[in-house]
């Protein structure tokens, strides 16, 4: 089994004393202990993709119904009462964030 990388700066992977990439605990996986950036050299989250992403398979999210069980209806009157207690806000993106993310309507 081999894992191949291609980086714009291959020298950054030459330092063996700072091993961040490791074989994962689950078969056919790798783990990276740090931030990963695609089309950016300054990721500020665990994974930052600057550009389009194409997924050939499923994208699972904690709110996906496929990840849940015991789904049941709730008392709508009680839920509406809770909603009236929520703090609702409006906001504008910071210009530096909007420009990096390609957001025109901030």
TAVEN-V605965 format. One record per helix or strand. SS is the DSSP state (alpha for helix, beta for strand). FROM is the first residue (numbers start at 1). TO is the last residue. Records with the same first field share a line. If there is no record, write none. Layout:
BEGIN
SS = FROM-TO, FROM-TO
END
This chain:
BEGIN
alpha = 10-13, 65-67, 76-83, 95-101
beta = 21-23, 30-32, 36-38, 47-49
END
